[in-house]
Amino acid sequence: FSSEPKSYAIQRDIILLYRFFLKLLIYHRLQDKSLSNAAAKMGINPYFIKEYANAAKIYSQQKVINNIAILREFDLKSKGVNNTGNLSVGFMLKEMVFRLMA
């Protein structure tokens, strides 16, 4: 991330991760997790439901909620809000990924 910070658009990455975690949160809250129902509620192709089912085993519903909060925090930091010390994009990406995985 640090070697070529211009090739990484942190806002784009945050949006992609947010969409993933939002759909994962929807999956967690579904009563009926059948392929057709989950795909319809999540707005995705049924082919990808298995990936979300596997991710749901790794990320609990509470961890997904925490990760969405982390993404919000880094979205604001990338825009200069509460970015004390003017952290570089590379450093912010590393820290964000570390906190999402922890």
Secondary structure, 3 states (H helix, E strand, C coil): CCCCHHHCCHHHHHHHHHHHHHHHHHHHHCCCCCHHHHHHHHCCCHHHHHHHHHHHHHCCHHHHHHHHHHHHHHHHHHCCCCCCCCCCHHHHHHHHHHHHHC
